[in-house]
Amino acid sequence: MIHHRHTTVCLVAAAIAVAIGCAESPEPEPVFELPQAAVQIDGWRLDGEPAVYPGETLFEMINGGAELYHQLGFVQALAAEYVDTEGRTIALEVFEMTDTDAAAAIFAEKAGGSGEPVAIGDEASVESYYMNARTGPYLITITGFESDDATSAGILDLVRAVAAALGGRQ
């Protein structure tokens, strides 16, 4: 079961900040609907609460790599970890960009033409333990911490489910 406490707290905090005029911008930063991006898949479960990184907080998630995202049109990111019954771990990162072109530019930078193309979302590329996919304005990055068949299958299952949840082709 996915908990909505983090999303509710973020939305309430943003609304209060805007109401008392303390927000840095006139509009609150958008926040992912966690059920939309942090999905459940068979054999894997979420390990803790997904974290959401709107705007400038991306630097907390990927210090040193956030500049490029911001230059191209970054909105927010979601990070979550999944574990299976054997203790294998895979990490999910979903980056929402301002539009499809921005997401395509980030995909091209991250995938760099390497890996094997896979028919998921608008474009996807998989390597033995790592995968990037793009669907609309979203870039999905999944990393497995093992290079076995079960982890590889989990990576593919997760990217298909996330792409479908974000409105893309699975």
Secondary structure, 3 states (H helix, E strand, C coil): CCCCHHHHHHHHHHHHHHHCCCCCCCCCCCCCCHHHHCCCECCEEECCCCEEEEHHHHHHHCCCCHHHHHHHCEEEEEEEEEEECCCCEEEEEEEEECCHHHHHHHHHHHHCCCCEECCCCCEEEECCCEEEEEECCEEEEEEECCCCHHHHHHHHHHHHHHHHHCCCCC
